[in-house]
Amino acid sequence: MSIDRRDLGASFNEYFELVPAFDAATKAEVFRVRHEVYCRDLGWEPLRDDGQERDAFDDQALHCLLRRRGSGEPVGCTRLILTSSSQPHDLLPFERSCAEVLYRDRVDPAQLPRAQVTEISRLAVMRNFRQRKGESGSPVALADEDFQPQGGQMRFPFIPVGLYMGVAAMAIQLGCDFNFVLTEPRLAAHFERIGFDIECVGAAIEHHGERAPYLLYGPRALVRLRPMVRPLYEVIAADVARAIAAHGLQRRA
């Protein structure tokens, strides 16, 4: 998306709204987005009769939905999987798929305070918003040119960055310090460019393409954000904070 050189927070608010999905209707929208992307577009999951893609971890996850402002059209979604309060040492998905490749001398999820461990996953963007060449086989679109001035205007990848900022804000406000994500190294590199403190904590595996485990450590995840990007995070974090307060969610011990 091309935008004028101005406050990214104001620009985001003009086009989009990020909604923590705390009610059943908004969660259903999230699951429909995932079905469109993961089941219909990519074929990574089987088609479901109800048109909703869900798995066993959704009941212990918090979800974010990105909508187009005005029309309410769903744009994308992601989720933050929390550890189980009753069985905190049950493994999160990345702990299973990356069991043999984690750099446990650097960080070992099994030795961390389990209430503060999460996994960011199921990032999905609707096909209408990822139609450039080479994007049809990926659930999210991000490229080098998204960060470069073009013809007097600037491109900025509001959709993937906004989704990641939303789920990061949710984790930070709930006191979840150790947020893991299994993602493509190229995506992690793009997020590093705008100031995300994202650390590779394991070797790459094959999981719908090359993926590696990364850690977003809450206390420092966003302290190095580029100045032009920080207003965007502040807008998103304020919306997330209001939703968390209204829903009565508490910080995890």
MITI-912483 format. One record per residue (C-alpha): residue in one letter; residue number from 1; z negated, x, y negated. Coordinates in pm, whole numbers, m for minus. Example, Ala and Ser with C-alpha at 12.3 -4.5 7.8 and 13.67 -1.06 7.14 Angstrom:
code / pos / pz / px / py
A / 1 / m780 / 1230 / 450 $
S / 2 / m714 / 1367 / 106 $
***
This chain:
code / pos / pz / px / py
M / 1 / 0 / 0 / 0 $
S / 2 / 96 / 136 / m344 $
I / 3 / m160 / 90 / m621 $
D / 4 / m209 / 199 / m980 $
R / 5 / m440 / 493 / m1049 $
R / 6 / m758 / 301 / m1117 $
D / 7 / m1091 / 210 / m960 $
L / 8 / m1034 / 184 / m585 $
G / 9 / m1325 / m58 / m555 $
A / 10 / m1162 / m301 / m798 $
S / 11 / m826 / m259 / m626 $
F / 12 / m979 / m333 / m287 $
N / 13 / m1148 / m646 / m420 $
E / 14 / m816 / m767 / m561 $
Y / 15 / m646 / m761 / m222 $
F / 16 / m913 / m779 / 49 $
E / 17 / m1259 / m896 / 148 $
L / 18 / m1466 / m738 / 424 $
V / 19 / m1691 / m985 / 608 $
P / 20 / m1964 / m893 / 856 $
A / 21 / m1906 / m1141 / 1139 $
F / 22 / m2250 / m1287 / 1193 $
D / 23 / m2149 / m1648 / 1268 $
A / 24 / m1960 / m1784 / 1569 $
A / 25 / m1649 / m1886 / 1374 $
T / 26 / m1601 / m1541 / 1216 $
K / 27 / m1665 / m1369 / 1549 $
A / 28 / m1395 / m1589 / 1703 $
E / 29 / m1154 / m1464 / 1434 $
V / 30 / m1243 / m1106 / 1528 $
F / 31 / m1176 / m1172 / 1896 $
R / 32 / m841 / m1335 / 1810 $
V / 33 / m735 / m1029 / 1608 $
R / 34 / m827 / m808 / 1900 $
H / 35 / m630 / m1029 / 2138 $
E / 36 / m321 / m1009 / 1919 $
V / 37 / m342 / m631 / 1893 $
Y / 38 / m487 / m513 / 2224 $
C / 39 / m342 / m780 / 2452 $
R / 40 / m15 / m905 / 2300 $
D / 41 / 105 / m605 / 2099 $
L / 42 / m19 / m306 / 2297 $
G / 43 / m77 / m451 / 2644 $
W / 44 / m395 / m247 / 2683 $
E / 45 / m595 / m551 / 2793 $
P / 46 / m488 / m861 / 2992 $
L / 47 / m385 / m1176 / 2808 $
R / 48 / m661 / m1436 / 2792 $
D / 49 / m615 / m1811 / 2814 $
D / 50 / m839 / m1867 / 2511 $
G / 51 / m658 / m1606 / 2299 $
Q / 52 / m977 / m1405 / 2246 $
E / 53 / m1031 / m1047 / 2365 $
R / 54 / m1394 / m981 / 2455 $
D / 55 / m1591 / m744 / 2675 $
A / 56 / m1943 / m697 / 2804 $
F / 57 / m2054 / m502 / 2495 $
D / 58 / m1975 / m769 / 2237 $
D / 59 / m2312 / m939 / 2277 $
Q / 60 / m2490 / m621 / 2164 $
A / 61 / m2241 / m541 / 1887 $
L / 62 / m2208 / m619 / 1517 $
H / 63 / m1856 / m703 / 1405 $
C / 64 / m1660 / m664 / 1081 $
L / 65 / m1356 / m869 / 981 $
L / 66 / m1114 / m774 / 703 $
R / 67 / m929 / m1064 / 539 $
R / 68 / m661 / m1089 / 273 $
R / 69 / m828 / m1224 / m37 $
G / 70 / m713 / m1569 / m143 $
S / 71 / m525 / m1669 / 171 $
G / 72 / m803 / m1569 / 412 $
E / 73 / m540 / m1420 / 645 $
P / 74 / m706 / m1190 / 902 $
V / 75 / m603 / m828 / 856 $
G / 76 / m815 / m624 / 1095 $
C / 77 / m1152 / m578 / 1257 $
T / 78 / m1393 / m331 / 1414 $
R / 79 / m1738 / m334 / 1569 $
L / 80 / m2062 / m136 / 1593 $
I / 81 / m2209 / m139 / 1944 $
L / 82 / m2587 / m104 / 1943 $
T / 83 / m2793 / 22 / 2233 $
S / 84 / m2969 / m251 / 2428 $
S / 85 / m3318 / m323 / 2300 $
S / 86 / m3437 / m407 / 2652 $
Q / 87 / m3250 / m125 / 2831 $
P / 88 / m3205 / 144 / 2563 $
H / 89 / m3087 / 412 / 2806 $
D / 90 / m2798 / 202 / 2936 $
L / 91 / m2482 / 397 / 2858 $
L / 92 / m2245 / 303 / 2578 $
P / 93 / m1871 / 308 / 2664 $
F / 94 / m1805 / 657 / 2524 $
E / 95 / m2099 / 797 / 2722 $
R / 96 / m1923 / 689 / 3040 $
S / 97 / m1567 / 788 / 2956 $
C / 98 / m1670 / 1121 / 2797 $
A / 99 / m1955 / 1212 / 3033 $
E / 100 / m1784 / 1531 / 3150 $
V / 101 / m1649 / 1650 / 2814 $
L / 102 / m1935 / 1602 / 2565 $
Y / 103 / m2062 / 1918 / 2397 $
R / 104 / m2422 / 1848 / 2493 $
D / 105 / m2538 / 2181 / 2352 $
R / 106 / m2428 / 2042 / 2013 $
V / 107 / m2552 / 1685 / 2049 $
D / 108 / m2665 / 1499 / 2360 $
P / 109 / m2672 / 1120 / 2317 $
A / 110 / m2916 / 1089 / 2605 $
Q / 111 / m3175 / 1294 / 2414 $
L / 112 / m3145 / 1110 / 2082 $
P / 113 / m3364 / 821 / 1961 $
R / 114 / m3173 / 548 / 2142 $
A / 115 / m3233 / 278 / 1880 $
Q / 116 / m3039 / 496 / 1633 $
V / 117 / m2739 / 556 / 1862 $
T / 118 / m2428 / 339 / 1820 $
E / 119 / m2061 / 341 / 1904 $
I / 120 / m1784 / 237 / 1665 $
S / 121 / m1494 / 84 / 1854 $
R / 122 / m1226 / m184 / 1878 $
L / 123 / m1063 / m95 / 1547 $
A / 124 / m757 / m320 / 1529 $
V / 125 / m506 / m407 / 1255 $
M / 126 / m265 / m700 / 1273 $
R / 127 / 101 / m612 / 1325 $
N / 128 / 207 / m739 / 979 $
F / 129 / 0 / m459 / 827 $
R / 130 / 122 / m172 / 1049 $
Q / 131 / 500 / m208 / 1062 $
R / 132 / 617 / 139 / 965 $
K / 133 / 810 / 355 / 1207 $
G / 134 / 590 / 491 / 1486 $
E / 135 / 304 / 245 / 1433 $
S / 136 / 387 / m15 / 1697 $
G / 137 / 204 / 177 / 1970 $
S / 138 / m122 / 222 / 1780 $
P / 139 / m390 / m33 / 1685 $
V / 140 / m421 / 122 / 1337 $
A / 141 / m182 / 282 / 1087 $
L / 142 / m260 / 597 / 894 $
A / 143 / m24 / 872 / 780 $
D / 144 / m16 / 1177 / 553 $
E / 145 / 184 / 994 / 286 $
D / 146 / m93 / 733 / 250 $
F / 147 / m290 / 985 / 45 $
Q / 148 / m5 / 1114 / m175 $
P / 149 / 127 / 999 / m515 $
Q / 150 / 472 / 840 / m495 $
G / 151 / 689 / 749 / m793 $
G / 152 / 404 / 737 / m1043 $
Q / 153 / 185 / 529 / m814 $
M / 154 / m63 / 621 / m546 $
R / 155 / m71 / 507 / m186 $
F / 156 / m411 / 449 / m31 $
P / 157 / m490 / 324 / 322 $
F / 158 / m732 / 48 / 225 $
I / 159 / m723 / m122 / 564 $
P / 160 / m843 / 149 / 807 $
V / 161 / m1063 / 317 / 547 $
G / 162 / m1219 / m15 / 445 $
L / 163 / m1293 / m107 / 806 $
Y / 164 / m1456 / 229 / 879 $
M / 165 / m1655 / 213 / 556 $
G / 166 / m1774 / m137 / 642 $
V / 167 / m1905 / m41 / 982 $
A / 168 / m2051 / 286 / 847 $
A / 169 / m2234 / 94 / 574 $
M / 170 / m2371 / m143 / 835 $
A / 171 / m2498 / 147 / 1048 $
I / 172 / m2655 / 326 / 751 $
Q / 173 / m2833 / 16 / 625 $
L / 174 / m2973 / m56 / 972 $
G / 175 / m3102 / 300 / 1011 $
C / 176 / m2857 / 395 / 1285 $
D / 177 / m2811 / 767 / 1230 $
F / 178 / m2599 / 868 / 1530 $
N / 179 / m2270 / 682 / 1524 $
F / 180 / m2012 / 792 / 1778 $
V / 181 / m1644 / 702 / 1788 $
L / 182 / m1374 / 786 / 2042 $
T / 183 / m1060 / 828 / 1835 $
E / 184 / m738 / 1017 / 1786 $
P / 185 / m791 / 1365 / 1636 $
R / 186 / m524 / 1290 / 1373 $
L / 187 / m721 / 988 / 1249 $
A / 188 / m1042 / 1191 / 1233 $
A / 189 / m857 / 1456 / 1030 $
H / 190 / m738 / 1192 / 782 $
F / 191 / m1092 / 1064 / 733 $
E / 192 / m1219 / 1418 / 680 $
R / 193 / m967 / 1451 / 396 $
I / 194 / m1137 / 1180 / 192 $
G / 195 / m1487 / 1313 / 257 $
F / 196 / m1614 / 1151 / 576 $
D / 197 / m1848 / 1395 / 753 $
I / 198 / m1706 / 1344 / 1102 $
E / 199 / m1779 / 1607 / 1369 $
C / 200 / m1597 / 1654 / 1698 $
V / 201 / m1860 / 1654 / 1975 $
G / 202 / m1646 / 1678 / 2288 $
A / 203 / m1311 / 1770 / 2436 $
A / 204 / m1017 / 1530 / 2424 $
I / 205 / m952 / 1288 / 2709 $
E / 206 / m663 / 1058 / 2794 $
H / 207 / m750 / 706 / 2683 $
H / 208 / m439 / 521 / 2564 $
G / 209 / m327 / 856 / 2430 $
E / 210 / m531 / 1159 / 2335 $
R / 211 / m880 / 1068 / 2214 $
A / 212 / m1187 / 1280 / 2144 $
P / 213 / m1551 / 1185 / 2075 $
Y / 214 / m1672 / 1228 / 1717 $
L / 215 / m2006 / 1180 / 1546 $
L / 216 / m2070 / 1019 / 1209 $
Y / 217 / m2427 / 1127 / 1129 $
G / 218 / m2569 / 860 / 901 $
P / 219 / m2767 / 1068 / 649 $
R / 220 / m2467 / 1285 / 567 $
A / 221 / m2171 / 1073 / 680 $
L / 222 / m2061 / 979 / 329 $
V / 223 / m2234 / 1223 / 95 $
R / 224 / m1916 / 1428 / 51 $
L / 225 / m1687 / 1138 / m29 $
R / 226 / m1425 / 1226 / m287 $
P / 227 / m1525 / 1086 / m630 $
M / 228 / m1221 / 857 / m646 $
V / 229 / m1318 / 703 / m309 $
R / 230 / m1688 / 646 / m374 $
P / 231 / m1639 / 324 / m581 $
L / 232 / m1461 / 174 / m280 $
Y / 233 / m1758 / 250 / m56 $
E / 234 / m2003 / 112 / m313 $
V / 235 / m1817 / m221 / m328 $
I / 236 / m1802 / m251 / 50 $
A / 237 / m2163 / m138 / 101 $
A / 238 / m2288 / m396 / m150 $
D / 239 / m2107 / m676 / 36 $
V / 240 / m2247 / m554 / 369 $
A / 241 / m2600 / m530 / 227 $
R / 242 / m2586 / m888 / 99 $
A / 243 / m2467 / m1015 / 436 $
I / 244 / m2735 / m822 / 626 $
A / 245 / m3008 / m953 / 394 $
A / 246 / m2882 / m1311 / 423 $
H / 247 / m2876 / m1283 / 802 $
G / 248 / m3224 / m1130 / 815 $
L / 249 / m3128 / m818 / 1012 $
Q / 250 / m3395 / m546 / 1019 $
R / 251 / m3369 / m168 / 1032 $
R / 252 / m3392 / m35 / 1386 $
A / 253 / m3705 / 162 / 1472 $
***
